[in-house]
Amino acid sequence: MSESSEAAQPRWEYFVTPLLLHNEAQILNNWGAQGWELVQIIEGPAGGNVAYLKRRA
């Protein structure tokens, strides 16, 4: 890869958070207001939902 194509590649940071069943929309809206984009929600290993989010670093 050339230096110019590497510079054009976005860099991301990731965040994982549990979602409380009664507050899912509020939790996601709060993270979205801080620039986080939802990637996926899955069931966590201990039960309950876990959200995976990303934003440009």
Secondary structure, 3 states (H helix, E strand, C coil): CCHHHHHHCCCEEEEEEEECCCCHHHHHHHHHHCCCEEEEEEECCCCCEEEEEEEEC
